[in-house]
Amino acid sequence: MAQLPADELATAERAALERLGAADGYATRWPVGRQVARSLANRQLVVVASDYVLLTEAGRRALSADGDPEPDGRTR
């Protein structure tokens, strides 16, 4: 996965957060790659435990902010 600025989500990261968000921010199964999970956990966007994954408040903000259009219509 290419390095992105800390405030940007890669496509796979965004998809993983959206999947978790659709599950109300909590899942006992989260079928994403190890690298994606580690990246999101290192950025404190999710908490990964042995038996669940939790979307953090920072993760919710990143998910909502990443999809908001810029004034010129582009997404961040």
N, C-alpha and C positions, 0 to 999 in steps of 0.2 A: 504494500500500500504506500503510495507516495506521501511525503510529508506535507501537511497542510498547516496553515497558521492555526494557532491554538483555538481560535474562536470559530473555525470552519469545520463542518462535518463532511467526511467523505460519503459517497453514495451508500456504501455498505453500512457505515455508522448510522446514517440517517434512517435507513431502512430498519436497522436493528432497534433504534430508539422508537420508531413509529410502531413496530410490532409490540414492543413492551408497553408503549403508551396505550395501544388498543386493548391491552390486557389490564387496564387500570393501573399500570405502573408496577405490577407484581406478577411474577411468573415462576413456576417451579420447573418449567422447561423453556429454554430460550435457544432455539437452534441457530446460533450464529457462530462464525469462526472464532477460534481462540484469539487471533490477532485483533479482531474487531472488539471482542469482549474486553481484552486487556487494555486496548487503547481507550475505550470508554471508561473503564474502571480507573485507569491512571489519571484521567482528566476529571474524575469524581462526578461523572454524569450518571453512573450506575454503581450499585453496591452488589458485588457478586459473592454469595455465600455458597456453602457446599450443597444446599438444597433449595435455594431460591435466588432470584435476581430482582432488585428493586431499583426503580427509576428515581433518582434524587431530584430535589427541587432544581438544582443546576441543570440536570438533564431535561427537565420539563421546560425550563427557560430556553435552553439551547434548541430544543425541538421546535418550540413556538417561534423563536427569533429567527431560526434558519429558514423558515418558510415564508416569513413576512416579506412582501415585495418592497423593494426600494422605491423612492419617489419616481424614478424613471421607468418603473415597471419590472425591472430585473429582480431576481431573488438573490439573497445574499449568498 
